[in-house]
Amino acid sequence: GSGGLGIESLSRGCDEAVFVDQHHKAIQTIQDNLRTTHYTDQARVMKKDVTIALTELASEKPFKLIYLDPPYAKERLTEHVTYIEQHDMLTDNGVIVCEHDSAVVLPDRIGRLEVVRRLRYSAVISITLYEFMEAEEDHV
């Protein structure tokens, strides 16, 4: 959309941000907003489908924060979170924030990730946060 949350992350001290959208108008809006806020040097904007972008980003260093906000009619969040987990794209103390339709209930666990919080903002918008779960210690 507008890149607002990524720009807010940059304004709060994030070193860099990657913005992904496949629609020209959204990319143009993100780039305009980055110029206005003077964060273009700390940002990378990818005009791609998120699945392709995830594949390309998997070989890079892991992220501390990943924000997924797909168009509600095309949600594939479980698939994308699974890919992120399987390819170690999140730092040990990182968080995945998924914005989704309130009718969608994401799994409590996906691989080593578990839901740490669910927020419902309206009949339409909910947020689910994933973090790596603590490894269980063997008690002998």
N, CA, C and O atoms as a GROMACS GRO file, in nm:
protein
  560
    1GLY      N    1   0.080  -0.119   0.000
    1GLY     CA    2   0.000   0.000   0.000
    1GLY      C    3   0.084   0.125   0.000
    1GLY      O    4   0.132   0.169  -0.105
    2SER      N    5   0.103   0.184   0.118
    2SER     CA    6   0.172   0.312   0.128
    2SER      C    7   0.312   0.300   0.188
    2SER      O    8   0.391   0.394   0.179
    3GLY      N    9   0.343   0.185   0.248
    3GLY     CA   10   0.472   0.167   0.314
    3GLY      C   11   0.477   0.229   0.452
    3GLY      O   12   0.585   0.242   0.511
    4GLY      N   13   0.362   0.267   0.505
    4GLY     CA   14   0.356   0.339   0.632
    4GLY      C   15   0.423   0.269   0.748
    4GLY      O   16   0.497   0.332   0.824
    5LEU      N   17   0.400   0.140   0.765
    5LEU     CA   18   0.459   0.070   0.879
    5LEU      C   19   0.610   0.052   0.863
    5LEU      O   20   0.684   0.060   0.962
    6GLY      N   21   0.655   0.028   0.743
    6GLY     CA   22   0.800   0.020   0.720
    6GLY      C   23   0.868   0.153   0.744
    6GLY      O   24   0.976   0.158   0.802
    7ILE      N   25   0.805   0.261   0.700
    7ILE     CA   26   0.860   0.394   0.722
    7ILE      C   27   0.859   0.427   0.871
    7ILE      O   28   0.954   0.487   0.922
    8GLU      N   29   0.753   0.388   0.940
    8GLU     CA   30   0.750   0.410   1.085
    8GLU      C   31   0.862   0.332   1.153
    8GLU      O   32   0.924   0.383   1.246
    9SER      N   33   0.888   0.210   1.108
    9SER     CA   34   0.998   0.132   1.164
    9SER      C   35   1.132   0.202   1.144
    9SER      O   36   1.215   0.204   1.234
   10LEU      N   37   1.152   0.259   1.026
   10LEU     CA   38   1.274   0.334   1.000
   10LEU      C   39   1.284   0.456   1.092
   10LEU      O   40   1.391   0.488   1.142
   11SER      N   41   1.172   0.523   1.113
   11SER     CA   42   1.174   0.642   1.198
   11SER      C   43   1.201   0.608   1.344
   11SER      O   44   1.242   0.694   1.423
   12ARG      N   45   1.179   0.481   1.381
   12ARG     CA   46   1.201   0.437   1.519
   12ARG      C   47   1.336   0.366   1.536
   12ARG      O   48   1.360   0.302   1.638
   13GLY      N   49   1.423   0.377   1.435
   13GLY     CA   50   1.558   0.327   1.451
   13GLY      C   51   1.594   0.203   1.372
   13GLY      O   52   1.708   0.156   1.381
   14CYS      N   53   1.505   0.149   1.295
   14CYS     CA   54   1.536   0.034   1.210
   14CYS      C   55   1.643   0.078   1.109
   14CYS      O   56   1.632   0.185   1.050
   15ASP      N   57   1.744  -0.006   1.089
   15ASP     CA   58   1.854   0.029   0.998
   15ASP      C   59   1.812   0.035   0.852
   15ASP      O   60   1.853   0.123   0.777
   16GLU      N   61   1.729  -0.061   0.814
   16GLU     CA   62   1.686  -0.067   0.674
   16GLU      C   63   1.552  -0.139   0.666
   16GLU      O   64   1.511  -0.209   0.758
   17ALA      N   65   1.485  -0.120   0.553
   17ALA     CA   66   1.355  -0.184   0.531
   17ALA      C   67   1.343  -0.225   0.385
   17ALA      O   68   1.394  -0.157   0.295
   18VAL      N   69   1.276  -0.336   0.363
   18VAL     CA   70   1.246  -0.384   0.229
   18VAL      C   71   1.095  -0.377   0.212
   18VAL      O   72   1.020  -0.431   0.294
   19PHE      N   73   1.051  -0.312   0.107
   19PHE     CA   74   0.909  -0.298   0.076
   19PHE      C   75   0.878  -0.380  -0.048
   19PHE      O   76   0.948  -0.371  -0.148
   20VAL      N   77   0.772  -0.461  -0.041
   20VAL     CA   78   0.736  -0.548  -0.153
   20VAL      C   79   0.590  -0.526  -0.190
   20VAL      O   80   0.502  -0.533  -0.105
   21ASP      N   81   0.567  -0.499  -0.316
   21ASP     CA   82   0.431  -0.490  -0.369
   21ASP      C   83   0.442  -0.515  -0.518
   21ASP      O   84   0.545  -0.487  -0.579
   22GLN      N   85   0.337  -0.567  -0.576
   22GLN     CA   86   0.344  -0.594  -0.720
   22GLN      C   87   0.266  -0.494  -0.803
   22GLN      O   88   0.267  -0.502  -0.926
   23HIS      N   89   0.200  -0.401  -0.740
   23HIS     CA   90   0.119  -0.304  -0.812
   23HIS      C   91   0.194  -0.172  -0.830
   23HIS      O   92   0.250  -0.117  -0.735
   24HIS      N   93   0.192  -0.122  -0.951
   24HIS     CA   94   0.266  -0.001  -0.986
   24HIS      C   95   0.226   0.118  -0.899
   24HIS      O   96   0.313   0.190  -0.851
   25LYS      N   97   0.098   0.139  -0.879
   25LYS     CA   98   0.050   0.254  -0.800
   25LYS      C   99   0.102   0.246  -0.656
   25LYS      O  100   0.143   0.348  -0.600
   26ALA      N  101   0.100   0.127  -0.597
   26ALA     CA  102   0.150   0.111  -0.460
   26ALA      C  103   0.300   0.138  -0.454
   26ALA      O  104   0.347   0.205  -0.363
   27ILE      N  105   0.375   0.088  -0.550
   27ILE     CA  106   0.520   0.110  -0.555
   27ILE      C  107   0.549   0.259  -0.567
   27ILE      O  108   0.638   0.311  -0.500
   28GLN      N  109   0.475   0.327  -0.651
   28GLN     CA  110   0.493   0.471  -0.670
   28GLN      C  111   0.463   0.546  -0.539
   28GLN      O  112   0.535   0.639  -0.504
   29THR      N  113   0.358   0.505  -0.468
   29THR     CA  114   0.322   0.569  -0.341
   29THR      C  115   0.430   0.545  -0.236
   29THR      O  116   0.468   0.638  -0.164
   30ILE      N  117   0.481   0.422  -0.227
   30ILE     CA  118   0.588   0.390  -0.132
   30ILE      C  119   0.711   0.475  -0.161
   30ILE      O  120   0.770   0.534  -0.070
   31GLN      N  121   0.751   0.481  -0.288
   31GLN     CA  122   0.869   0.560  -0.325
   31GLN      C  123   0.849   0.708  -0.295
   31GLN      O  124   0.941   0.774  -0.247
   32ASP      N  125   0.730   0.760  -0.322
   32ASP     CA  126   0.700   0.901  -0.291
   32ASP      C  127   0.711   0.924  -0.140
   32ASP      O  128   0.769   1.023  -0.097
   33ASN      N  129   0.654   0.833  -0.061
   33ASN     CA  130   0.657   0.848   0.084
   33ASN      C  131   0.799   0.836   0.140
   33ASN      O  132   0.834   0.905   0.236
   34LEU      N  133   0.880   0.750   0.081
   34LEU     CA  134   1.020   0.739   0.123
   34LEU      C  135   1.097   0.867   0.094
   34LEU      O  136   1.179   0.911   0.174
   35ARG      N  137   1.071   0.927  -0.022
   35ARG     CA  138   1.137   1.054  -0.056
   35ARG      C  139   1.093   1.164   0.040
   35ARG      O  140   1.176   1.242   0.089
   36THR      N  141   0.964   1.170   0.067
   36THR     CA  142   0.911   1.274   0.157
   36THR      C  143   0.970   1.264   0.296
   36THR      O  144   0.997   1.365   0.360
   37THR      N  145   0.990   1.141   0.343
   37THR     CA  146   1.041   1.118   0.479
   37THR      C  147   1.193   1.106   0.484
   37THR      O  148   1.251   1.090   0.592
   38HIS      N  149   1.258   1.114   0.368
   38HIS     CA  150   1.404   1.110   0.358
   38HIS      C  151   1.462   0.975   0.402
   38HIS      O  152   1.568   0.970   0.465
   39TYR      N  153   1.393   0.865   0.370
   39TYR     CA  154   1.443   0.731   0.403
   39TYR      C  155   1.479   0.649   0.280
   39TYR      O  156   1.494   0.527   0.291
   40THR      N  157   1.493   0.710   0.164
   40THR     CA  158   1.522   0.633   0.044
   40THR      C  159   1.654   0.557   0.053
   40THR      O  160   1.666   0.448  -0.004
   41ASP      N  161   1.752   0.611   0.124
   41ASP     CA  162   1.882   0.544   0.134
   41ASP      C  163   1.877   0.421   0.225
   41ASP      O  164   1.965   0.336   0.219
   42GLN      N  165   1.775   0.412   0.308
   42GLN     CA  166   1.763   0.299   0.400
   42GLN      C  167   1.658   0.198   0.353
   42GLN      O  168   1.622   0.106   0.426
   43ALA      N  169   1.609   0.216   0.231
   43ALA     CA  170   1.499   0.133   0.184
   43ALA      C  171   1.530   0.067   0.051
   43ALA      O  172   1.604   0.120  -0.033
   44ARG      N  173   1.473  -0.048   0.034
   44ARG     CA  174   1.475  -0.117  -0.096
   44ARG      C  175   1.330  -0.147  -0.130
   44ARG      O  176   1.256  -0.201  -0.049
   45VAL      N  177   1.291  -0.113  -0.250
   45VAL     CA  178   1.154  -0.134  -0.295
   45VAL      C  179   1.156  -0.237  -0.406
   45VAL      O  180   1.224  -0.219  -0.507
   46MET      N  181   1.080  -0.344  -0.388
   46MET     CA  182   1.075  -0.453  -0.485
   46MET      C  183   0.935  -0.460  -0.546
   46MET      O  184   0.836  -0.479  -0.474
   47LYS      N  185   0.927  -0.444  -0.676
   47LYS     CA  186   0.799  -0.457  -0.746
   47LYS      C  187   0.788  -0.602  -0.794
   47LYS      O  188   0.826  -0.636  -0.906
   48LYS      N  189   0.734  -0.686  -0.705
   48LYS     CA  190   0.727  -0.829  -0.733
   48LYS      C  191   0.613  -0.891  -0.655
   48LYS      O  192   0.563  -0.833  -0.558
   49ASP      N  193   0.572  -1.007  -0.696
   49ASP     CA  194   0.483  -1.089  -0.615
   49ASP      C  195   0.559  -1.130  -0.490
   49ASP      O  196   0.679  -1.156  -0.496
   50VAL      N  197   0.491  -1.134  -0.377
   50VAL     CA  198   0.557  -1.162  -0.249
   50VAL      C  199   0.627  -1.299  -0.250
   50VAL      O  200   0.732  -1.314  -0.188
   51THR      N  201   0.571  -1.397  -0.317
   51THR     CA  202   0.632  -1.531  -0.321
   51THR      C  203   0.768  -1.525  -0.390
   51THR      O  204   0.864  -1.587  -0.344
   52ILE      N  205   0.776  -1.451  -0.497
   52ILE     CA  206   0.904  -1.435  -0.568
   52ILE      C  207   1.001  -1.355  -0.481
   52ILE      O  208   1.119  -1.390  -0.472
   53ALA      N  209   0.952  -1.249  -0.419
   53ALA     CA  210   1.038  -1.168  -0.333
   53ALA      C  211   1.093  -1.249  -0.216
   53ALA      O  212   1.211  -1.238  -0.183
   54LEU      N  213   1.009  -1.332  -0.153
   54LEU     CA  214   1.056  -1.415  -0.042
   54LEU      C  215   1.167  -1.510  -0.088
   54LEU      O  216   1.265  -1.529  -0.017
   55THR      N  217   1.151  -1.567  -0.206
   55THR     CA  218   1.252  -1.657  -0.261
   55THR      C  219   1.385  -1.583  -0.278
   55THR      O  220   1.491  -1.637  -0.245
   56GLU      N  221   1.380  -1.462  -0.328
   56GLU     CA  222   1.502  -1.383  -0.347
   56GLU      C  223   1.562  -1.340  -0.213
   56GLU      O  224   1.684  -1.340  -0.198
   57LEU      N  225   1.479  -1.303  -0.119
   57LEU     CA  226   1.527  -1.253   0.010
   57LEU      C  227   1.576  -1.364   0.103
   57LEU      O  228   1.648  -1.336   0.200
   58ALA      N  229   1.539  -1.488   0.075
   58ALA     CA  230   1.578  -1.601   0.161
   58ALA      C  231   1.729  -1.618   0.171
   58ALA      O  232   1.778  -1.670   0.272
   59SER      N  233   1.802  -1.576   0.070
   59SER     CA  234   1.948  -1.593   0.072
   59SER      C  235   2.020  -1.479   0.144
   59SER      O  236   2.142  -1.482   0.158
   60GLU      N  237   1.945  -1.380   0.188
   60GLU     CA  238   2.006  -1.265   0.257
   60GLU      C  239   2.003  -1.286   0.407
   60GLU      O  240   1.953  -1.387   0.456
   61LYS      N  241   2.057  -1.189   0.480
   61LYS     CA  242   2.058  -1.199   0.626
   61LYS      C  243   1.915  -1.198   0.678
   61LYS      O  244   1.826  -1.141   0.616
   62PRO      N  245   1.893  -1.263   0.794
   62PRO     CA  246   1.756  -1.270   0.847
   62PRO      C  247   1.705  -1.134   0.894
   62PRO      O  248   1.782  -1.042   0.922
   63PHE      N  249   1.574  -1.125   0.901
   63PHE     CA  250   1.506  -1.002   0.939
   63PHE      C  251   1.465  -1.007   1.086
   63PHE      O  252   1.438  -1.114   1.139
   64LYS      N  253   1.461  -0.893   1.151
   64LYS     CA  254   1.413  -0.882   1.289
   64LYS      C  255   1.261  -0.865   1.290
   64LYS      O  256   1.195  -0.912   1.383
   65LEU      N  257   1.206  -0.798   1.191
   65LEU     CA  258   1.063  -0.774   1.181
   65LEU      C  259   1.018  -0.797   1.038
   65LEU      O  260   1.075  -0.743   0.943
   66ILE      N  261   0.916  -0.879   1.024
   66ILE     CA  262   0.855  -0.901   0.893
   66ILE      C  263   0.707  -0.870   0.908
   66ILE      O  264   0.638  -0.926   0.993
   67TYR      N  265   0.660  -0.780   0.824
   67TYR     CA  266   0.521  -0.739   0.828
   67TYR      C  267   0.454  -0.788   0.700
   67TYR      O  268   0.494  -0.748   0.590
   68LEU      N  269   0.353  -0.874   0.713
   68LEU     CA  270   0.281  -0.927   0.598
   68LEU      C  271   0.140  -0.872   0.599
   68LEU      O  272   0.064  -0.891   0.694
   69ASP      N  273   0.105  -0.803   0.491
   69ASP     CA  274  -0.027  -0.742   0.479
   69ASP      C  275  -0.077  -0.762   0.336
   69ASP      O  276  -0.080  -0.668   0.256
   70PRO      N  277  -0.116  -0.886   0.304
   70PRO     CA  278  -0.160  -0.913   0.167
   70PRO      C  279  -0.302  -0.861   0.143
   70PRO      O  280  -0.376  -0.834   0.238
   71PRO      N  281  -0.338  -0.846   0.016
   71PRO     CA  282  -0.479  -0.817  -0.011
   71PRO      C  283  -0.564  -0.929   0.049
   71PRO      O  284  -0.536  -1.047   0.028
   72TYR      N  285  -0.666  -0.893   0.122
   72TYR     CA  286  -0.743  -0.992   0.197
   72TYR      C  287  -0.800  -1.103   0.109
   72TYR      O  288  -0.810  -1.218   0.154
   73ALA      N  289  -0.838  -1.073  -0.012
   73ALA     CA  290  -0.895  -1.175  -0.100
   73ALA      C  291  -0.789  -1.275  -0.149
   73ALA      O  292  -0.824  -1.380  -0.203
   74LYS      N  293  -0.661  -1.242  -0.131
   74LYS     CA  294  -0.553  -1.328  -0.183
   74LYS      C  295  -0.459  -1.375  -0.073
   74LYS      O  296  -0.341  -1.399  -0.098
   75GLU      N  297  -0.510  -1.389   0.048
   75GLU     CA  298  -0.423  -1.426   0.159
   75GLU      C  299  -0.364  -1.566   0.141
   75GLU      O  300  -0.435  -1.662   0.112
   76ARG      N  301  -0.233  -1.573   0.160
   76ARG     CA  302  -0.161  -1.700   0.165
   76ARG      C  303  -0.063  -1.691   0.281
   76ARG      O  304   0.052  -1.736   0.271
   77LEU      N  305  -0.110  -1.633   0.391
   77LEU     CA  306  -0.022  -1.605   0.504
   77LEU      C  307   0.042  -1.729   0.564
   77LEU      O  308   0.161  -1.729   0.593
   78THR      N  309  -0.036  -1.835   0.582
   78THR     CA  310   0.021  -1.957   0.640
   78THR      C  311   0.135  -2.008   0.552
   78THR      O  312   0.240  -2.048   0.603
   79GLU      N  313   0.115  -2.007   0.423
   79GLU     CA  314   0.218  -2.049   0.328
   79GLU      C  315   0.342  -1.959   0.339
   79GLU      O  316   0.454  -2.009   0.338
   80HIS      N  317   0.321  -1.830   0.348
   80HIS     CA  318   0.435  -1.737   0.354
   80HIS      C  319   0.509  -1.747   0.487
   80HIS      O  320   0.632  -1.744   0.489
   81VAL      N  321   0.437  -1.758   0.597
   81VAL     CA  322   0.502  -1.773   0.727
   81VAL      C  323   0.580  -1.905   0.731
   81VAL      O  324   0.690  -1.910   0.785
   82THR      N  325   0.523  -2.010   0.675
   82THR     CA  326   0.592  -2.139   0.668
   82THR      C  327   0.722  -2.125   0.590
   82THR      O  328   0.826  -2.176   0.633
   83TYR      N  329   0.719  -2.058   0.477
   83TYR     CA  330   0.839  -2.038   0.397
   83TYR      C  331   0.945  -1.960   0.476
   83TYR      O  332   1.062  -1.996   0.475
   84ILE      N  333   0.902  -1.854   0.542
   84ILE     CA  334   0.994  -1.772   0.622
   84ILE      C  335   1.060  -1.857   0.730
   84ILE      O  336   1.181  -1.848   0.751
   85GLU      N  337   0.981  -1.939   0.797
   85GLU     CA  338   1.033  -2.025   0.905
   85GLU      C  339   1.128  -2.130   0.849
   85GLU      O  340   1.237  -2.150   0.904
   86GLN      N  341   1.091  -2.196   0.742
   86GLN     CA  342   1.173  -2.302   0.685
   86GLN      C  343   1.305  -2.251   0.629
   86GLN      O  344   1.402  -2.326   0.621
   87HIS      N  345   1.310  -2.126   0.589
   87HIS     CA  346   1.431  -2.069   0.529
   87HIS      C  347   1.506  -1.976   0.625
   87HIS      O  348   1.592  -1.898   0.584
   88ASP      N  349   1.473  -1.986   0.755
   88ASP     CA  350   1.544  -1.909   0.859
   88ASP      C  351   1.557  -1.761   0.823
   88ASP      O  352   1.665  -1.703   0.833
   89MET      N  353   1.447  -1.702   0.781
   89MET     CA  354   1.448  -1.562   0.739
   89MET      C  355   1.422  -1.466   0.855
   89MET      O  356   1.418  -1.344   0.835
   90LEU      N  357   1.405  -1.519   0.976
   90LEU     CA  358   1.375  -1.437   1.093
   90LEU      C  359   1.483  -1.458   1.198
   90LEU      O  360   1.525  -1.571   1.222
   91THR      N  361   1.530  -1.349   1.259
   91THR     CA  362   1.628  -1.361   1.366
   91THR      C  363   1.566  -1.431   1.486
   91THR      O  364   1.443  -1.441   1.496
   92ASP      N  365   1.648  -1.479   1.577
   92ASP     CA  366   1.599  -1.551   1.694
   92ASP      C  367   1.500  -1.470   1.777
   92ASP      O  368   1.405  -1.526   1.831
   93ASN      N  369   1.519  -1.341   1.786
   93ASN     CA  370   1.428  -1.257   1.863
   93ASN      C  371   1.335  -1.177   1.773
   93ASN      O  372   1.277  -1.077   1.815
   94GLY      N  373   1.321  -1.220   1.649
   94GLY     CA  374   1.239  -1.148   1.552
   94GLY      C  375   1.091  -1.178   1.564
   94GLY      O  376   1.050  -1.270   1.634
   95VAL      N  377   1.012  -1.098   1.495
   95VAL     CA  378   0.867  -1.108   1.500
   95VAL      C  379   0.812  -1.102   1.358
   95VAL      O  380   0.861  -1.026   1.274
   96ILE      N  381   0.710  -1.181   1.332
   96ILE     CA  382   0.632  -1.171   1.209
   96ILE      C  383   0.496  -1.116   1.248
   96ILE      O  384   0.427  -1.172   1.334
   97VAL      N  385   0.456  -1.007   1.184
   97VAL     CA  386   0.326  -0.945   1.208
   97VAL      C  387   0.241  -0.970   1.083
   97VAL      O  388   0.277  -0.928   0.973
   98CYS      N  389   0.129  -1.038   1.103
   98CYS     CA  390   0.040  -1.068   0.991
   98CYS      C  391  -0.090  -0.991   1.007
   98CYS      O  392  -0.163  -1.011   1.105
   99GLU      N  393  -0.121  -0.905   0.912
   99GLU     CA  394  -0.250  -0.839   0.912
   99GLU      C  395  -0.340  -0.919   0.819
   99GLU      O  396  -0.300  -0.956   0.708
  100HIS      N  397  -0.463  -0.945   0.864
  100HIS     CA  398  -0.551  -1.030   0.785
  100HIS      C  399  -0.697  -1.003   0.816
  100HIS      O  400  -0.730  -0.932   0.911
  101ASP      N  401  -0.781  -1.061   0.736
  101ASP     CA  402  -0.926  -1.053   0.756
  101ASP      C  403  -0.958  -1.119   0.890
  101ASP      O  404  -0.903  -1.224   0.922
  102SER      N  405  -1.046  -1.059   0.966
  102SER     CA  406  -1.082  -1.114   1.097
  102SER      C  407  -1.147  -1.251   1.088
  102SER      O  408  -1.146  -1.325   1.187
  103ALA      N  409  -1.202  -1.287   0.974
  103ALA     CA  410  -1.260  -1.420   0.957
  103ALA      C  411  -1.153  -1.528   0.946
  103ALA      O  412  -1.183  -1.646   0.962
  104VAL      N  413  -1.030  -1.489   0.917
  104VAL     CA  414  -0.920  -1.584   0.902
  104VAL      C  415  -0.855  -1.608   1.038
  104VAL      O  416  -0.820  -1.514   1.110
  105VAL      N  417  -0.841  -1.735   1.073
  105VAL     CA  418  -0.772  -1.772   1.197
  105VAL      C  419  -0.646  -1.847   1.156
  105VAL      O  420  -0.652  -1.957   1.102
  106LEU      N  421  -0.532  -1.786   1.184
  106LEU     CA  422  -0.404  -1.849   1.150
  106LEU      C  423  -0.369  -1.954   1.255
  106LEU      O  424  -0.412  -1.943   1.370
  107PRO      N  425  -0.290  -2.056   1.217
  107PRO     CA  426  -0.252  -2.162   1.312
  107PRO      C  427  -0.174  -2.107   1.431
  107PRO      O  428  -0.102  -2.008   1.419
  108ASP      N  429  -0.190  -2.173   1.547
  108ASP     CA  430  -0.117  -2.134   1.667
  108ASP      C  431   0.033  -2.152   1.651
  108ASP      O  432   0.112  -2.076   1.706
  109ARG      N  433   0.071  -2.254   1.576
  109ARG     CA  434   0.214  -2.281   1.552
  109ARG      C  435   0.237  -2.312   1.405
  109ARG      O  436   0.156  -2.377   1.339
  110ILE      N  437   0.349  -2.263   1.358
  110ILE     CA  438   0.396  -2.296   1.224
  110ILE      C  439   0.544  -2.327   1.240
  110ILE      O  440   0.625  -2.236   1.260
  111GLY      N  441   0.579  -2.454   1.233
  111GLY     CA  442   0.718  -2.493   1.256
  111GLY      C  443   0.762  -2.452   1.394
  111GLY      O  444   0.699  -2.487   1.494
  112ARG      N  445   0.873  -2.376   1.402
  112ARG     CA  446   0.926  -2.328   1.530
  112ARG      C  447   0.865  -2.197   1.574
  112ARG      O  448   0.905  -2.141   1.677
  113LEU      N  449   0.770  -2.147   1.500
  113LEU     CA  450   0.706  -2.020   1.534
  113LEU      C  451   0.575  -2.044   1.606
  113LEU      O  452   0.504  -2.140   1.576
  114GLU      N  453   0.544  -1.958   1.702
  114GLU     CA  454   0.415  -1.968   1.769
  114GLU      C  455   0.352  -1.830   1.781
  114GLU      O  456   0.421  -1.727   1.785
  115VAL      N  457   0.221  -1.831   1.786
  115VAL     CA  458   0.148  -1.706   1.803
  115VAL      C  459   0.172  -1.656   1.945
  115VAL      O  460   0.153  -1.730   2.041
  116VAL      N  461   0.212  -1.530   1.956
  116VAL     CA  462   0.232  -1.470   2.087
  116VAL      C  463   0.123  -1.366   2.117
  116VAL      O  464   0.105  -1.324   2.231
  117ARG      N  465   0.051  -1.327   2.013
  117ARG     CA  466  -0.056  -1.231   2.035
  117ARG      C  467  -0.150  -1.229   1.915
  117ARG      O  468  -0.108  -1.239   1.800
  118ARG      N  469  -0.279  -1.215   1.945
  118ARG     CA  470  -0.381  -1.195   1.842
  118ARG      C  471  -0.458  -1.070   1.879
  118ARG      O  472  -0.504  -1.055   1.992
  119LEU      N  473  -0.473  -0.980   1.784
  119LEU     CA  474  -0.545  -0.856   1.806
  119LEU      C  475  -0.655  -0.844   1.702
  119LEU      O  476  -0.631  -0.865   1.583
  120ARG      N  477  -0.774  -0.810   1.746
  120ARG     CA  478  -0.885  -0.789   1.653
  120ARG      C  479  -0.924  -0.642   1.660
  120ARG      O  480  -0.967  -0.593   1.764
  121TYR      N  481  -0.909  -0.574   1.547
  121TYR     CA  482  -0.938  -0.431   1.543
  121TYR      C  483  -1.081  -0.402   1.501
  121TYR      O  484  -1.139  -0.300   1.539
  122SER      N  485  -1.137  -0.491   1.422
  122SER     CA  486  -1.274  -0.471   1.374
  122SER      C  487  -1.325  -0.602   1.318
  122SER      O  488  -1.258  -0.705   1.325
  123ALA      N  489  -1.444  -0.598   1.263
  123ALA     CA  490  -1.498  -0.718   1.198
  123ALA      C  491  -1.416  -0.754   1.075
  123ALA      O  492  -1.427  -0.865   1.022
  124VAL      N  493  -1.334  -0.661   1.029
  124VAL     CA  494  -1.257  -0.683   0.906
  124VAL      C  495  -1.109  -0.704   0.932
  124VAL      O  496  -1.048  -0.784   0.861
  125ILE      N  497  -1.049  -0.637   1.028
  125ILE     CA  498  -0.904  -0.638   1.043
  125ILE      C  499  -0.860  -0.703   1.174
  125ILE      O  500  -0.906  -0.668   1.282
  126SER      N  501  -0.769  -0.800   1.160
  126SER     CA  502  -0.704  -0.862   1.275
  126SER      C  503  -0.554  -0.867   1.250
  126SER      O  504  -0.509  -0.859   1.136
  127ILE      N  505  -0.479  -0.880   1.358
  127ILE     CA  506  -0.332  -0.892   1.351
  127ILE      C  507  -0.293  -1.014   1.434
  127ILE      O  508  -0.342  -1.034   1.545
  128THR      N  509  -0.204  -1.095   1.378
  128THR     CA  510  -0.148  -1.210   1.449
  128THR      C  511   0.003  -1.194   1.449
  128THR      O  512   0.063  -1.169   1.345
  129LEU      N  513   0.065  -1.209   1.568
  129LEU     CA  514   0.209  -1.196   1.582
  129LEU      C  515   0.271  -1.332   1.612
  129LEU      O  516   0.225  -1.404   1.700
  130TYR      N  517   0.376  -1.366   1.537
  130TYR     CA  518   0.451  -1.490   1.555
  130TYR      C  519   0.592  -1.458   1.604
  130TYR      O  520   0.652  -1.360   1.562
  131GLU      N  521   0.643  -1.543   1.693
  131GLU     CA  522   0.783  -1.540   1.735
  131GLU      C  523   0.831  -1.684   1.744
  131GLU      O  524   0.750  -1.777   1.748
  132PHE      N  525   0.964  -1.702   1.745
  132PHE     CA  526   1.018  -1.836   1.768
  132PHE      C  527   0.980  -1.882   1.906
  132PHE      O  528   0.991  -1.805   2.002
  133MET      N  529   0.935  -2.007   1.919
  133MET     CA  530   0.902  -2.058   2.051
  133MET      C  531   1.029  -2.101   2.123
  133MET      O  532   1.127  -2.139   2.060
  134GLU      N  533   1.025  -2.094   2.254
  134GLU     CA  534   1.138  -2.135   2.337
  134GLU      C  535   1.160  -2.285   2.320
  134GLU      O  536   1.064  -2.362   2.319
  135ALA      N  537   1.285  -2.325   2.308
  135ALA     CA  538   1.316  -2.468   2.301
  135ALA      C  539   1.290  -2.528   2.438
  135ALA      O  540   1.334  -2.475   2.540
  136GLU      N  541   1.220  -2.639   2.439
  136GLU     CA  542   1.193  -2.705   2.566
  136GLU      C  543   1.318  -2.775   2.614
  136GLU      O  544   1.382  -2.846   2.537
  137GLU      N  545   1.352  -2.755   2.740
  137GLU     CA  546   1.469  -2.819   2.796
  137GLU      C  547   1.431  -2.958   2.844
  137GLU      O  548   1.324  -2.979   2.901
  138ASP      N  549   1.520  -3.050   2.821
  138ASP     CA  550   1.498  -3.187   2.870
  138ASP      C  551   1.525  -3.191   3.018
  138ASP      O  552   1.631  -3.146   3.064
  139HIS      N  553   1.434  -3.244   3.094
  139HIS     CA  554   1.450  -3.258   3.238
  139HIS      C  555   1.484  -3.404   3.266
  139HIS      O  556   1.402  -3.493   3.242
  140VAL      N  557   1.605  -3.428   3.318
  140VAL     CA  558   1.650  -3.564   3.345
  140VAL      C  559   1.656  -3.586   3.493
  140VAL      O  560   1.691  -3.695   3.538
   0.00000   0.00000   0.00000
